[in-house]
Amino acid sequence: MPDFGERIRHLRKKRGLTIMDVEKATGIGHSTISRWERGESVPNSSEIYQILMDYFKVDMSYLMGVSDGVLRESEVIKDIVTRLEVLEERVGYEVRKEE
């Protein structure tokens, strides 16, 4: 199973980002990110993990290699709701919950 650094590299490359792109977006130094990706270190604070989870839209279990699920459940739900709203606008029909 991939380690933390491999996960970060995978997420970054999957999005076509450079280490400098991630630095600009997160405020985390490029040399720090590079060390993570090479497996030389890992974040030492929960705040850093939170920044990464928010930026890459993943949960802690994915970052730590415990699960292979990339998106947080809440992000999946938001995506479904957004798609439903777009569909409603296009077809002029409101999707309602059954009661």
Secondary structure per residue as TSV (DSSP state, phi and psi in degrees):
chain	resnum	aa	ss	phi	psi
A	1	M	-	360.0	137.9
A	2	P	-	-61.9	146.5
A	3	D	-	-88.5	-179.8
A	4	F	H	-54.0	-50.5
A	5	G	H	-61.5	-40.7
A	6	E	H	-64.0	-37.5
A	7	R	H	-64.4	-45.2
A	8	I	H	-62.1	-45.9
A	9	R	H	-60.2	-44.9
A	10	H	H	-60.4	-48.1
A	11	L	H	-61.4	-41.8
A	12	R	H	-65.4	-49.4
A	13	K	H	-68.3	-35.9
A	14	K	H	-58.7	-32.2
A	15	R	T	-93.6	3.1
A	16	G	T	68.8	32.0
A	17	L	-	-101.8	149.5
A	18	T	-	-92.7	167.8
A	19	I	H	-61.3	-36.5
A	20	M	H	-64.6	-36.2
A	21	D	H	-60.8	-44.8
A	22	V	H	-65.8	-39.6
A	23	E	H	-59.8	-48.1
A	24	K	H	-61.0	-39.8
A	25	A	H	-77.2	-30.7
A	26	T	H	-109.1	-20.5
A	27	G	-	81.4	6.0
A	28	I	-	-89.9	129.0
A	29	G	-	-57.8	142.6
A	30	H	H	-63.0	-33.3
A	31	S	H	-68.4	-33.8
A	32	T	H	-65.8	-46.9
A	33	I	H	-60.9	-42.8
A	34	S	H	-61.2	-42.0
A	35	R	H	-63.4	-39.0
A	36	W	H	-60.8	-48.5
A	37	E	H	-63.6	-30.1
A	38	R	T	-84.0	-2.8
A	39	G	T	78.0	19.0
A	40	E	S	-86.1	-20.1
A	41	S	-	-160.2	173.6
A	42	V	-	-136.9	162.2
A	43	P	-	-57.9	147.7
A	44	N	-	-113.1	15.1
A	45	S	S	-147.1	150.5
A	46	S	H	-66.1	-28.2
A	47	E	H	-63.5	-39.8
A	48	I	H	-65.2	-44.3
A	49	Y	H	-59.5	-41.5
A	50	Q	H	-63.4	-42.3
A	51	I	H	-58.8	-45.6
A	52	L	H	-66.1	-41.6
A	53	M	H	-62.4	-43.0
A	54	D	H	-67.2	-43.3
A	55	Y	H	-66.3	-47.5
A	56	F	H	-90.0	-4.4
A	57	K	T	56.7	50.8
A	58	V	-	-128.9	167.4
A	59	D	-	-104.1	172.1
A	60	M	H	-60.9	-38.8
A	61	S	H	-62.3	-34.1
A	62	Y	H	-69.2	-48.6
A	63	L	H	-57.6	-36.9
A	64	M	T	-86.7	-0.7
A	65	G	T	82.7	13.8
A	66	V	S	-81.0	-33.9
A	67	S	-	-131.6	162.0
A	68	D	-	-100.8	-2.6
A	69	G	-	-69.9	127.4
A	70	V	-	-89.0	-51.6
A	71	L	S	-81.3	143.2
A	72	R	-	-68.4	148.4
A	73	E	H	-55.9	-41.7
A	74	S	H	-63.4	-34.1
A	75	E	H	-69.0	-37.2
A	76	V	H	-63.6	-44.2
A	77	I	H	-62.9	-45.1
A	78	K	H	-58.9	-41.5
A	79	D	H	-63.5	-42.5
A	80	I	H	-63.5	-45.0
A	81	V	H	-61.2	-44.6
A	82	T	H	-60.7	-44.2
A	83	R	H	-64.1	-38.8
A	84	L	H	-64.3	-41.2
A	85	E	H	-63.2	-40.7
A	86	V	H	-64.1	-43.5
A	87	L	H	-61.8	-43.5
A	88	E	H	-58.7	-43.0
A	89	E	H	-64.8	-40.4
A	90	R	H	-68.9	-40.1
A	91	V	H	-101.0	-4.7
A	92	G	T	67.3	33.3
A	93	Y	-	-131.1	137.0
A	94	E	-	-96.7	124.2
A	95	V	-	-82.8	120.6
A	96	R	-	-114.2	151.2
A	97	K	-	-73.5	143.3
A	98	E	-	-78.4	138.3
A	99	E	-	-114.8	360.0
